[in-house]
Each structure stands twice: as structure tokens, then as C-alpha cells.
């Protein structure tokens, strides 16, 4: 039912089998490595070359014209021919004396590469002749990166000590030397738009900008990334710097302000730690809100990445957090464990409520402002002191967006106003439940509040009066609840890995499901409330059909899904997984193809499906497996469901309804005058002799020939006529009936006219036709066309029938059959009408 489609479907190409460890590119290809193998990818999506030969993990790649250079951690350097995928050269270095840590092709140095080592030395090699041209003694510290300066023969060398050396390799002369206090240099890049500026990255996420003319630090870009700056590059000829880091972010900085400091022009970022909870935001199905273990709340667009938003990270005090920075922020809130959102009034006030891991205070967030909201909601008795063992466990927001309901680990359930943040009441005298709150929900009309506790109870409260309406005792302690507001059904997940569905109108359990073998992580309903989709720690995602109470889909994954959410439009299912930064989209195949919804057998064992975008080589096999598993057997309806039932044909009304009115239709469609062909004028126009010249009138052609053809001479037997003749002896009328059903109204009339002796037929064929109608009435199928064909036959041949005793005898038999069938139908119609009239008028 669910096919696979990754959320970055617009840019995703061929995914590799493992995590990419090294990346390089030339003007045509992108080279990516994992393990001891690397590939060449064309057009960002197609793997065109594969290079295998290393025995250790590759950590350096350097495009080199028609060749590509790779270095592994075992200190083996291999030069490959890009097109033939063959080794051109292999050089093995002694790891004790020269462990290669950086590689660079100096500008204008033909066939030469510069290698940096962990020991601090540099070596200049000629790849074509396989010769070491020169060894630089270095500076006694390991080289981390090499970068080409805009000037020829000049390079920048980054060291593990934080020093940056600007060195002339032609004369082996150091030109400048800078030092950063943030640890080893991770990346270096030079501006090429006329400003002598060099940018250097650090392991703590800061970027330093150095003025090469003044030989001093120009400015700092602190907290450019929350983790180490992995790479950076100035766009040639533009004041733009592109950086990326391990925080799963890539940013473009523009230097257009005073002081030389850059600002973020655009960025693409995801979670730096796996998501914990995802939910669709709004009713258009285009935005997914995601809370991650990194403490951030982000919005991902399923349309295009440019619509992504980051709402930031929760903080106790925003001003203090900004002063301390990301690295030393002690005011940051723990990760969000649960949240709820509504689009109503989101332009007026905050529309998102969230609770944090092990934290008593719940925060509001503003989607429009893409920031944390104005209120921090906590019970009044804990406004001054902060208990350690009391925290918020569940939240929900009303459909109108005015109120938030928060459940606590102590069993308290409080209501707050989203606009003002004021406490509006509490359910129960002191506590709603004796145990921890496992879930809260509010119905679509703000009439009922539903709470679930670890004490094994589901309680229904009046939303406004806070009075207890009903309490349902469950068989086990619930681990979570989910309410489908439109249909009023409540999904309950239990600690014993079972699932129940409760009707909030009758307060009764209407469905029970079992089959998971691990803790149920999340649930989601389809928009129409027909399906309940669950994910568990047993790495399965199951789809339950509520009307039939059966499991209709199940697939097994490599990693368990921690959160699920289905699009309000029903086209996608989004999932987040253990130790995975991505959000995966699964498209609903039932929207665009015929999918079997038959219940799965009790012993069904799902096969492992690779996550979308992680292994495209298996897509074909998986699709074939799904087709075999979901082999759809199309139901072929029989021509007649039962012998006692009157069955109509599948022909459209245009084939039989107007058979008796064909003469009227032809008369209406007949043109008033037949089209006249203009007579051709003679070359010499004749004139009448006389004093006054006059043209002679054209002669009238009175020799008209009759165009009526004697049909009796040219008459030929049609297929329908031949089959009727054969049916006299075989008594099989299926073939002529099928032929007649394929004809249009005009052709049917012609065929029936030709049955009479005057049209080239015979009385025996007319008798055969009447017997065909009798067969149709006996079997009670094609009932309406039998009536139409018989009516047209009587209209055309009534005089002949009245004068032939054999035809009159057959007509009398047909009349009795028609009367019996109609009496039976009329009694059924009257009975149905009586029941309908009673249902309309009776006071039930």
C-alpha cells in the first residue's frame, strides 16, 4: 500500500550503500566515497563509474583533469583514469614518516600535486613521471588542510595547532602566519572578488576572517555552525561564502555590510540529532513540524526545501542564551517530547504548545514568526520552585486554537489560555488520575476532554465545567492515545503492545488489535478515519482497517519508526526513525493504482523494506515483491447473480431506450431540402435571337432514372440472421443476442425489419427471434433490452403476426411470461415503497 519516496525527492539522486565519508567534484562529475569504494555521479543522480581497489577507508579525493586521486587511511595513494576506471599509478607512503592528511593541486603546476602529512612535512610530486620533486620540512605540526591562494605559487596551510601559514612553494618561503585559538584549522578559503580576505574554519563552529594586506584579524563569525565547520568555499568572483558542518546545515553568507562581517543569505538545515516527534501542520499537507533531540523545532516542506523553516531552540531566557552563545548555553530547554499545533488564530497568537523531556514548563511557539512564543506554562504552585521529579507528559490544543490542555506526571491536567497564558482551570479536585498522565485530547467542538492515566483509566470530562462525565476501566495501562476529531474515535496504545479503538460517543471499545511485539511508539489516523497506522519498536509499521477490524498492510524496516503522521490529504505517510536524521515520505499507492485491501493472514511475515532513498538498487525487487504479495484479483461480476433475480444488462440507455422513437428522431433530423449541386455554366452562354439581346433559359432535364434498388435481388443474410436460423435446431440464442447487443439503434431496426418475408426473411426466423426473447424472459437477464426488442418487433411486424397462427401462439406464451414477471416485480416494489413510507412518517 505504501510505496517509498524520500522527503528531498526534488534533489535526491542515486543513494549509496553507506554513509558518504568524502566528497569532491570537477566540472562534469561528483565523486563520493564510502568505505574503500568511491563512485562518479553524473547529473547529481546517476552513478556512471565505480572505482574499487583500496583496501582501507578512503579519506581524501582530488580531481586531477582526466584523472582522480584517492588516498586511504592506510596511506595508499591511487591515481585513476576517470573514464576507463583503471589504475594509472599507485604510491604507498610510510605511515610513520609521512602520513598523508591533505592533498592539493597547485594552480598552473602541470601534472603536480602537493601532499600534506600528519608529521608536518609537505611533498610535491609529479604524477606523470611518478617522481618526488621537492620535500618541504614543514613546521613540526600536523597539516589539516591545504588551500590555493589567488596568487600563483602561494598556498595556505592549516595546522592542528590553529596556525595558518601562507607559504610560497616556488621559493619555499613563508609569507604570513596567523593563529586561531579555537583548535585545529578545519577549512580555508580565499575571496576572489578583489578583497584580500581569507576565511578559516574551526572545530567549535566559529569562522575567522583575516585581512591579508593588513596581516591581521578582520572579524569573527561566531557560532556560524553549532558544530565543527567541515568545509567552506568562496564563490569565484562573488562576495559569497558557502559553509557546511556536522550540524546538518549548509549556509550561504554574503559580505555586503560594513566591517567585512557576513550575514546569512540563505540556508538549508535539518536536525543535528534524530527527530522525536513529527506532525503535519495545517490542512494542506505541505508542512511537517518536527521536534528533534537537538532541542529544535523545525518545519519541513513536502513541496520544496526553500519553504523549510526553523523555529529555533527552546530557551528559558532568550537574552541570556544569545549572550552565552550556542556552545555555553545553560539556559537551553531539553528536547521536545510531545507537541500539538493548530492553524486557527496562528496569525494572532501562538498556535503550538510543546512539553519538554523531564521539564515541568511547557512552551508555546509561533509558526508565523518562526520562533518560541511568549508564554511558558506551568502550574501556579510551582511558579517559584522547580521540582525535579515532576514534569509535563502530554499536551493538546483545541481546534479553535484558544486553549491548551497539559497533563503532568503527578496526574494533574490543567487548561491554559493560549492568547494570554492564564491558567483556566484543572480537572478533578486535585488530580485527574492517580498515576502519570499518558495522553490528553479535546474533541472538535470543545465539549469533551479525554485523559488517559497510568492507573488504567480513560476519563471523559466536560471541557468547560471540568466535571467528570464517565470513566472507562481499561484492561492494561495505556501508553498513549490519539483522537480522530472528525469521526470521534480514540486510538489507545497499551503497555502490553495491544491497540484498542474507543467510540467517544458511546464510551465503548469498538475494536481491538494485537500483533506488535514491541512498545508502540506512535499512531496516526487516515483523514477519513478508516485506517489506523501504528509503529512499534519491533521495526514494523502496520495499517489496520477499522470497518473490517483487520490488518491490511504491514512492512518491516531496518530501524524502528519513533513517530508517524499522515497527511490531511491522505497522499503521504511521514515517518521518523531511530538514530536517523531524516524524515521519510511514503506515498499512498491506493490513490493512483489498484491495491488489494484484503486482510493479511495471521501467519503473515513481512519482508524487510529499505528506507526510501537509502538503497535504490533494491527498488525493483521490492516493487516486484509487493506485486506478488498484493496480487490483485479483479472481481468479474457474473452476468446474473441468481436465477430468481431479475437482472438488467450493462448497455447504456442510448442503445435501447429510443428504439420505438427512431422514426420520429429521423424525421426531426431530416433536412428541409436536399443539398443542390450548382449547375456548371457553359463556356458560350446561349442567347435568344431578337433586337434586344437576352440569354436563353437552361433546358430542364426530365429524363430522371429511379435510384430505388430492388433489395430482394441484392439481399444477403446478415450474421444475426444466420445465427437465428442455426438456433432453430440448436436452441442456443447466446450468439445472436450478443450480436444484437453490439449494434446501435438504427442497425437493430434494420436487422429486425429484415426478418419479415418482404424484407428477405422468413416466418421461421421470426419465430426464432420470439423464442430468443422467451429465453431472455425465462432466465430473467437482459430484462430491459428484451422489453425494448420485443416492442420494436411488434411495432414493425404486427400485421404479419396477426395473420400467422404459429407466431400468435408464440406471442401468447410470451405474454404470460411477461405478466408473471411483472406481478413479481410489482409486489417487490410495493413492499419497498411501503417500508420507505413507514421510515419517513413513523416517529422513531
N, C-alpha and C positions, 0 to 999 in steps of 0.2 A: 504494500500500500504506500509505503514511504520510500521514494527514490532519494538520491543523495545530491545535495547542492550546497556548496560552501558559501558562507555569507559574503566573501570577497569574490563573487562569481564574475565580476566585471574584469578583473585583472588576473585571475588565477590561471596559471598555465599547468604544465606537467609537473606534478609534485614528485619529489624524490623520496626514496625509501626511508631515509633517516634525516635527522636534523642537519641543516647546512652548516658547515664549520668554516668555510672560506668562500669568498665571492670576488670575482674580477670580471672585467668587461673590456672589449675593444669596440670598434665602430660597427661590427656586424653581429657579434655573438656575446652571450653572457656565459661565464664559466662558474660552475658551482660544484663544490666538493662535499662529500660526506664519507667518513672513514678513509679508506685508501683508494677511493674511486672519485673521479670528477667527470662532469658532463658539460657539453656545449649546448646551449639552448638558443634557438633562433626565434625571433619574433615574440619573445617572452613567454612562449607556450609550447614549443616543440623541441624535444631533445633530438639533436641531429648527430651528435658524436659522443662516444663514451671512451674514456681513457682508463685503462687498467694496467697496472704494472707495479705500483707501490705496494710495499708490504707493511707499511705503518701509516698512521693517520696523516693526511695532508694538512698542512697549516699555512702554506704560502702559495699563491698563484700570481703569475706575472705574464700578461700577454706580451708577445715579442714579434710583431709583424705577422708572418705566416706561421709562427710557432707559439707555443705556450709553455711556460716554465713552471714546474711544480716542485715543491720541497716538502718532504715529510718530516715527522719528528725524529726519525732515525738518521737524519742528516744526509739523505739521499736526494740529489737534485737531478731531475729528468727534464730534458727538452723534447717536446712532442711536436710533430708535424700536425697541424690542425686538421687538414683535410684527410690525410691518409691514416691518422690516429696511430702512427708508428713512432717509436723512439728514435730521435735524432742523436741524442747524446745523454749519457748518464755519468754523473760525477758523485763520488762518495767522499764526504768530508769526515775528518776525525772529530768526534763529538767532544773530546777532551780539550782539543786545541782550537777548534773553530766550529762552534755550533751555530748554524745559520738561523738568525732570528728576524732578518729583514732583507728585502730584495728591492732593487730599483734599476730601471733602465735610464741612465743619464741622457738627457736631451742632446741630440746631434752626435752621440757616441755610437757609431755603426757597429753592430754585432757585439756590443759590450753590455755587461750587466755589473752592477755593484752590489755586493753582499755584505750585510752586517752580521755580527756574531754576538753571542751572549758573553764572550770574553772581552768584547770592546773593540776588536780589530775590524778593519774593512778590507775587502779584496775586490779588485777589478779584474774581471775575466772576459776573454774573447771567446764567445760561444762557438763561432765558426771554426776556429783553429784549436779549441779546447786548450787554451793557454792562460796561465795566471799572469797578467800584465803588471800588476803592482799590488803591494800589500801596505795598507795604512796601519800604523801602530795603534791608533785609537787613543782613548782617554782612560783606559783602565776600568771602564764601567760598561755594562751590557747595553747593546743597542736595541731599542724597542721599535723604532720606526725610521724610515728614510723618506725624504720628500724632495722633489726637484724645485729649485727656486726659479723665478722668472729669468734670471741671468744665466747664461750658458756657463758650464763648468762649476756652478755653485749648487750645493745641496744643503739640506737641513738634516741634522742627525739628532734624534731624540734618545735620551739615555734613561736608564732606570732610576737615576738619582734625581730626575727632574730637570736636568740641564738640557739646553738646546744649543747645538753647535752649528754655526753657519760656516761651512768649510768649502774651500776651493780645491777640487780634486785634481785639477790640472797641475797646480803648483804645490799641492799638499800643504795648504796654508789655511789656518783658522782665521776667519774674518770677524766673527762676532761670537759672543757667548752669553746666553741668558739662563736664568734659573727660575723654576717654579717650586713652590713649597707644598704642592698638593700630591706629590708622589711621582711615579714614572710618567713619562710622556706617552700618551696613547695614540695621538694622531696629530699631524701637522699639515697645514695648507697655506698657500700664499694667494693674496689678492692680485689679480692681473688686469684691473681696470684703471691703472695709473696711480694707485695709492700703495706706498711701500709698507704693507701691513702683513704680518704673519700671525696666524691663529694656531693655538696649541691646546689640545685636549688633556684632560686629567682623569684619574680613576674616581674622583669624587663628583664628577658631573660639571665642574667649572670649566670655562674656556677663557684663556688669556689672549689678549690682542697686543702684539708687540710692534712698535714703530721702528722700522729698520733704518730709517735715516737718523733719528734721534738716539737709536740704540737703547730704548727704554720701554717700559710697560706703558701702553697707551690706555687700556681699560680692561675691565674684567666683566665677564658674563657669568655671574654666579648662578648655580642651580639651573643651568641650561638643560640638564637632564638629572633625574633623580639617582641615576647610577653612572657608571663609567661611560665616558664618551668613546664609543667604539670606532667611529670613523667620521671624517669631515672632509669637505671639498668645496672650494670656491668655484662658482660657475664662471667659466672663462669670459673675461670682459664685462662682467656684471658684478654689482655690489651685493651678491647673494651668496650665503654660506649655507650648505646643506649638512646637517649633522644627524647622527643616529646613536642610540645607546641601548644598553641591556634593559632599559625600562619600557621596551616595546614601543618606542616613539621615534618618528623621523620628523625633523623640523627644518623649515627654511627661514633663515634670518636675513633681514635686509638692513643695510647700513646706510641710512638716509638721514640720520639725525646728527645733532651736534655732539662732539666728544668722541665720535667714532664707535659708539656702542650700538650693537644691533638689536633689533626688535623682531619678534616672531611675525613673519608674513603669513605663513600657512603651516599647518602641521597635520600629521596623521598619527594617531596613537591608539593603543589598546591598553588592556590591563597588563601591569607588570607582574601580577600574581593571578592565579586562576580565579574565575568568577565563582561566586557563591550563590547568587540568586539572579534569575533573569525573568522579565515580564514584558509583554507587549504594552506599549503606551499609546493610548488613543484607539480609535475605531477604524483607522485606515490601514492598519497593518504594515506601516512603513518604518516604525521606530521601535527598538528594543532597548529597554532600560536594563542595565547590568551593574550589579554590585560585586566588587572583587575583594579578594583577601588583601589587596594593597590599600584598602580603605577608601577607594574612589568609587564614585557613582557616574557611569557613563551611559550615553545614548548612542546606539549604533543604528545606522540606516540600512534597510534592506534594498534601497534603490541605488544609492551611490555613496561612496565614502566621504564626499565633500559635505554631506549633511550630518556627519557624526558630530556629537557634542560631548564635552567632558564637563560634568557638573562639579568637579573638584573633589577634594578630600575633606571629610568631616573634621572639624576642629572645635575645641572647647572655646578658644578665644582666637578669632581670626587675626587680630592685630598683633598679638604676641607671636603667633605662628609665622607671620610674614617677617617679623624681625629676626627670629631664630633661624629661619630657613628650613629647607626640607630635611637636611641631614641631622639637625639637632632639634627637631620639633617635638617637644614633650607635651604639647597641647593637642596633638592629633588624636582623634577618636579611633576606637577599634573598628575592625571591618564590619560592614553591614551584614546582618544575618537574615533580615526579612524587611520588606518594604511593600507599600501599596501606593498606587497613583490613580488620579482621575484628571480628566481634561476639563471638566466643568469648573469654571472660575479660576483656571490657572493663569489667566491674564490679570486677575485681580489680586490674588494672593497665592501662597504656596499650595501646590497640588500634590506633593509627595510626602509621605510620612515613612520613617525608617527607624528600626531599632538596631542596636549595635551589640556585638558579642560581649557578654558579661558586663554590660553597662546599663545603668538604670535610666539614663536620659535618652529620650527619643528625639530625633531631629527632623525638622521639616526642610524640604528642598524646593527650589523654584525652577521649573523646567524652562520657562521663558528667559529668565536671567542667567540660566546655567550656573547656578551657584547654590550654596547652602542657604536655607531660608532664615527667617527672622526669629523663629521660636525654638526653644529647647524644652520639651515637655517631660515633666516628672511629677510624681505625687507631691502634694504640698508638705506632707510630714517629712519628706526627705529633701526639702529645698535647701537646708543648711548643711546637714551631714550627708556623707556619701557612703552608704553601706556597701560592703564588698560582695556579700553573698546574695544580694537582691538585684535583679536585672530584668529588663523587658524581654519578653519571649515572642510576642505576636502582636501584629498591628493590622488594622484595616481602615479604609476611608470610605465614607458614604458616597453614593452615586452623585449627589449634588455637590460634593467637594467641600461641604461646610464643617464636617465633624470627623474626628479621628478617634478610633477605639484602640486602646492599648491594653494588652494583657501582661501581667507580671509573673515572675517566678513564685511569688508568695500566694497566688490565686486571686489577686485583685484585678479588676477590669475597670478602667477609667475612660471617660469621654472628655475630649477637649475640642474647643472651637479652633478650626484651622486659621481663621482670619485674625483672631485676637490672641490665641494661645491660652485662653482662660479655661480652667477646669470646669466642666459642665455636669459632673455627677459620677457616681460609682454604682456598679451593680452589686446587689447584696448589701447587707448591713456593714460588714467589714470586708468580707471576701465573697467572690462569686463561686470559688471552688476551694476545696481543702488542699488540693495539690497545685502543682505548677500549671499555668495556662499553656495549652498546646496549640490553640488556634482560636481566632475570633473572626466573625463575619457579620455583616449587616445586609439585610435584604434590599431589593431595589427600590422599595417605597419607604424606607426608614421606619418600618413598623416593628420589625423583629431584630434583635441582636442575638446571635448564636455564639456560645462559648463552649469550648471543649477543654477538659482538665485531665491531668494525670490520674485523678481519682476515678476515672472510668465513666464520667457523666457527660452528657450533652445537654446543656440548658438553653432554654428559649426565654428571652426577656423582652418586655415591651421597651422599645428603644427610648421613648420619651419619658415614661413614668418610672422606668428602671425596676419594674415589678417582674417577678418570676412567673412565667406562664406555664411552662411544662419542663419536665426533666426526664431524660431518657437514659436508662442504665445500659451501658454497653458491656459486651462480653469480655472485652480486653481494654487496656489503656490505649487511648488514641495517641498517635504521634503527630498528626496534623489533619487539618480539614481544609476543604476548598468548596466554595459555594458558587453555583451557576445561577446568577440572579434572575435571568430571563425565565428559566424553567422551574426555579425553586427546588432544585435538587442539591444535596450536600454530599460531597465525597469525603469519606473518612478513612484514613490510613491508620492501621493499628501496629502496635509493637510486635505482634505475632506474625507480621508480614502479610496480613489479610487486608481486604478492602471492602467497605460497605457503602451503599448509597442510600441516603435517607431523604424522604419527602418531607419538607418543612411545613407543608400544609396539614398532613395527617400525623406527623411526628413518628412515622413508622419506617423501619428498614425495608426497602423495596428490592434491593439487590445485594448479593454477597459474592465476592470474588476471592479466589485463592490461587496461588501458583507461583508467587515470588518466593525466593529462598534467601533473601537478604532484606535489610532495612529499606523501607520505601522512602526515597529521597524527595520526590516531588510528584505532583499530579497536575493535569490540565484537562479541561473540557473542550470539546469542539464547539464552535459558535452556536450550533443548533442544539447542543446538549445531548446529542445522540451517542457520542463516543466519550469514554473516559480513558485517558492515556496516562500511564504510570511508569516511573523509572525506579530502579532498585539498585542496591549495592551488588546484586548478582549479575550486573552488567547487562541486563535486559531492559528493553522498552516494549511495553505491551499495550495493545489497544483493545478495550472492552466495549462491546456493543450493548448499550443499556436496554433497548427494547427487547432484544432476544436473550440478554443475560449471558452472552458467550464471548469467548476470546476469539477475535477475528484477525489479529495481526500480532506478531512477536518477532523481534530480531535481537541478536546478541552482538555486543560491541567489545572492543578491546579494553575500554575503560568505562567505569560506571558514570552514568549521567547524574550530576548533582542537582540539576534544575531543568525544568521543561516549561515551555509556554507555546501555545498555539495561536496563530494569527487570528484576529477577529474576522477576517475574510475567509478563513479556512484553507488558505493555499499553502501555508508553510507551518512546519513544526520546528521550533528552535530548541537547541539543547546545549548545555554546558557540561563539561566532563572533568573528572578528577585529574589534577596536575596538567591541565590543558588551558592555555590562554585564550583559545578561540571560542567563538560561538558558531555552532553548526546549524545549517538550514536543511531540512528535509522536505521536499515538495510532495504534496498530496496527489498521488497518481490517480486517484478516483475522480479528479476534476477533469482530466484530459484523456483518460483511457478506461477501458472496461476492466474492472478489478473485481475479483471474486471476494465476496464478503461472507463466504461460508465459514462456519465455526471450525476452528482448528481442533484436531484430535487431542485427546487427553495426554497421549504419549508423544506429542509433537516436540521435537528437539530442534531449536533454531540453529542455523549456521552463523558463524562469526562474520560480521559485515565490517569492513574497514571504514573508518570515519571519512566523511566527504573531503575530498581534496588531498588525502594523505597517501593514497596508493591508486592512481588511475589505471595501472596495469590490470587491476582486478575488476574493473568496472564491467567488462564484458561477461566475465564468469559469473559475477553476482547477478547481473541482469538476466542471464540465462537461467540461473538457479531460481530466481524469483518467478520467471515464466513457467518453469516446471512445477514449482510449488503452488503458484496461483493460477494453474491452468484453468482457464475459464470455460466451462461447458455451457454453451449458449442453449437456452431453453427453446426448443422448437415446438410451438403450440400445435396440437393436432387439429385437423380440420373440424372435428367435432368432439367436444369434451365428453358427451354422454349421449346415448341413443334416445333417451327420454327428453333431452333438451332441444329446444328449437334454436338452431344456430344460423347466424347471418353470415354472409360472405364478407370478404375483405375488400370488395370492389368499391371504389368511390361512387358517390351518388350520381355523378355525371354519366356513368355507364348505363344506368338502368332507370333513373327516375323520370326522364323525359322521353321515354320510348313511345308513349301514346300521343305525344305532342310534337312529333317530328314534322308532320305536315304543316302545323301552324308555324313552327320555327323556320322551316324552309320558305314559307310564304312571306314571313316578315323579312327574311334576309334576301329575298329575291329583288334584284334591281328593277327600277321602274321601266327603263328602256335598255335593251341590249346595246352594247357599245357598237357604234357605226365606224366602219373604216372609210376614211375620206377617199373619194374617187380622184384618181390622178388626172390632171388637166392635159389635154392633147398639146402636142408641140405647135400645131397650127389650129387656132381656135376657129371653128366654122362660123360663117355669118349668113344672114338671110338677105337674098338679093332685094334691092329697092333703092330709093333715093336716100333714105336715112339708114346708115349702117347700123345693124343690130346683130347681136350674137345669137346663134341658133341654140335652142334648148336641147339639153342632152337627151338621148333616146333612152327610154325605160326598158330595162331587161326583164321581160316577162317569162323567160324560159327558166323557171325555178324547178330544181330537182329535189325530191323528197330525201331528207337525210335520216329518216327513220329506218333503222336496221331491223330486219326480221330476226328477233332473238332466238326463235325456235330453230333457225338454221345453224346459228353460231353457238348455241347454248352448250356449255361444258359443265360437268359435275364438279362442284367445289369439294374441298376436303370435308367440310361439315356434312354435306350431302352424302358423301361416300361412307363416312363413319356411321351415319344414321342407318344407311342400308345394311351395313355389317351388323349393327346392333340388333336388327330384326332376328338374326339367327343366334348371335352370341348373348344377347340380353345384357351387354356391358355398355353403359352410357357415360362412362367417365371421360373417355376421349372426346366425344362430340361436345360434352359440356365444357371441358377445358378450352376447346377451340372457340366456343361461343363466348366464354368469359374474356378471352383475349381481344375480342373485336370491339369496335366503337359502336355507338348507337346507329349510325347510318348503315354500316356494314351488317349489323344484326337485322335491320329491317330488310335489306336486300336478300340476306340468306333465308329469312322466313317467307318472303314473297316467292322465292324460287322453289319452295316446297310444293306449291299448288300445281296441278297438271297444266294449267295455262301458262305457267312460268317455266316449264320444262321439268316439273317434278312429277310426283305420283301420290296416290292415296295411301300406299303402303308407307312411304316416307313420312307423310303427315301423321299417320298412326304411330310410327316410331317416335316422332317428336313428342306426341302426347304421352307416350309411355315413359319417355325421359323425364317429363315434368312429374309424372306419377312417382317415379323412383325418387326424385328430389323431395317430394312431399312425404313419402314413406320414411325416408332416412332423416327427415327434418333438418337438413342442412342446405345452405344457399337459399334460405327461405324467401328473402325479399326478391331475389332475381328470378326465382321460379314464378312468383306472382306477376312480375313485370313481363317475362317472356310469354306467359300464358295469356295475359291481357292483350299483348300485341298480336299474338297468333289469332285470337278470337276476333279482333278488330279487322284483320286482313282477310280471313277466310271464313267468316260467319255464314255466308251463303252456301259455300261448298259443304261445310259441316252439317248444316241443317238438312241437306239433301242426301247425305250418305249415312246409312244405318250403323256401319262399323265405327265411324267417327263419333256419332251420337252416343253409342254405347260407352266408348272410352271417356267421353266428356262427362257422362253421368257418374262414372266411378270417381273421376277427379273431383266432381262437385261434393260427393260425400266425404272425401278425404279433407278437402278444404274446410268443410263445415265442422268436422270433428276437431281439427287442429285449432280453428278459431275459437270454438267453445272452450277448449282447454286454456288457451292464452287469455281469453276474456275473464275467466274465473281467477287466474293468477293476477291479472291487472287489477281487478276489483278488490281482491284481498290486500294487495299492496297499497292501493289508494285508501282503503279503509283504515289500515294501520297508520298511514301518514296523517290522515284527517284526525284520528284519535290523538296522535302525538302532538298535533298543533293545538287542538282545542281542550284537551284534558288538563286539569290542574294537578300537575305532578309535584 
